[in-house]
Each structure stands twice: as C-alpha cells, then as structure tokens.
C-alpha cells in the first residue's frame, strides 16, 4: 500500500487544499493497494494534495481481513492500531541538534536548578 502524487495545474479556487508541501506543487494523491504476489490492484482511492497518506487511508474505508498482512510505508504510522497484522518502517525519533554554546548554557542552568 502506498500513495503517489500527480502534479496538476494551479487551481483557480481552493489552492491550499491541492498544495502538497512535500512536493512543493499542486497535486492529486492516489492511494494504491496491491496484492504482492500477483501485483493485481485491489483498491484505488483519490484525494487532494494536502491530505496526509494515513488520513486518505482512513477516509477510504478500506477494510482488510484479519489474516491479511499489510505492508505500508512511513506515511501509515499508526495503522497497527486499526489492523493488527500490519508492518511499517520505524520512524527515527526527532533529535534536535544542540550547538556547543547552547549546551554549555543549558548545563549551567541545570546545575543551578539542582543546587537550590
């Protein structure tokens, strides 16, 4: 299961609904669900460029049988809550890089908090 984005001309109205921040242009999204062994298309769902992949999935109403294994990309984090037999890559946690100066300031204020 994955989503692909197709660029479109800039719409006259409601431009924000079609603008994809990831692609940096106005798009339509197409969600494709395929059978892995035969590569047969099971389901297609369409949405506006601004819609997140997982929201597109939830709005589509696609239901999987319990014994069917679902393999999806990182855009479908949280699908395990809906379908138990699903697999998505693990997202790396966001780690903010701290420069040396900030680190020294933070460690100094931390020691002040501990002493008082």
C-alpha positions in Angstrom: 0.0 0.0 0.0 1.4 3.4 -1.0 0.4 6.8 -2.2 1.6 8.6 -5.3 1.2 12.3 -6.1 0.4 13.6 -9.6 1.1 17.2 -10.4 -1.8 19.3 -11.7 -2.2 22.9 -12.9 -2.6 25.6 -10.3 -6.4 25.6 -9.5 -8.3 28.9 -9.7 -10.1 28.3 -6.3 -9.1 26.5 -3.1 -5.4 26.3 -4.0 -4.4 25.4 -0.4 -6.4 22.2 -0.5 -4.4 21.0 -3.5 -0.9 22.2 -2.5 1.5 19.5 -1.3 4.2 20.8 1.0 6.3 17.6 0.3 6.2 18.1 -3.5 6.1 21.9 -3.4 3.4 22.0 -6.1 -0.3 21.4 -6.5 -1.1 17.7 -6.7 -3.8 15.0 -6.5 -3.0 11.9 -4.4 -3.7 8.4 -5.4 -3.6 5.6 -2.9 -2.9 2.2 -4.4 -3.4 -1.1 -2.6 -2.0 -4.1 -4.5 -1.7 -7.9 -3.9 2.0 -8.5 -3.5 2.1 -12.0 -5.2 0.2 -11.1 -8.3 0.6 -7.3 -8.4 -3.1 -7.0 -9.0 -4.7 -3.7 -8.0 -7.1 -4.3 -5.1 -8.2 -0.7 -4.5 -7.6 2.9 -5.6 -8.5 6.0 -3.6 -8.0 9.6 -4.7 -7.6 12.7 -2.6 -6.3 16.3 -2.6 -2.6 17.1 -2.4 -2.8 18.4 1.2 -4.3 15.2 2.6 -1.9 13.0 4.6 -1.4 9.4 3.5 -2.9 7.9 6.6 -5.9 10.2 6.6 -6.6 9.2 3.0 -6.5 5.6 4.1 -8.9 6.2 6.9 -11.3 8.2 4.7 -11.2 5.5 2.0 -13.0 2.9 4.3 -10.7 0.1 3.1 -11.1 -2.9 5.3 -8.6 -5.8 5.4 -9.3 -9.4 6.6 -7.7 -10.3 9.9 -5.2 -12.8 8.4 -4.1 -10.5 5.6 -0.7 -8.9 6.1 -0.5 -5.2 5.2 2.9 -3.7 4.3 2.9 0.1 4.1 5.4 3.0 4.1 6.2 5.5 6.9 3.2 7.6 6.0 0.9 5.0 7.5 2.4 5.1 11.1 -0.5 4.1 13.4 -2.1 1.5 11.1 -1.2 -1.2 13.6 -4.0 0.2 15.9 -6.5 -0.4 13.1 -5.2 -3.6 11.6 -3.1 -6.0 13.8 -1.2 -7.7 11.1 0.5 -4.6 9.5 4.1 -3.6 9.0 5.5 -0.1 8.6 9.2 1.0 8.9 10.1 2.6 12.2 10.4 6.4 12.1 13.6 7.8 13.6 12.9 10.0 16.6 13.3 13.7 16.1 16.6 14.8 17.8 17.3 18.4 17.9 21.0 19.2 17.4 22.4 21.5 20.0 25.5 23.6 19.4 28.3 23.8 22.0 27.3 27.3 23.3 23.7 26.3 23.9 24.9 23.1 25.6 27.1 25.0 28.0 24.3 27.4 28.9 21.8 24.5 29.4 24.3 22.5 31.6 24.9 25.7 33.7 21.3 26.3 34.3 20.7 22.7 35.1 23.3 22.8 37.9 21.7 26.0 39.3 18.4 24.2 39.4 19.9 21.2 41.2 21.7 23.3 43.9 18.7 25.4 45.1 
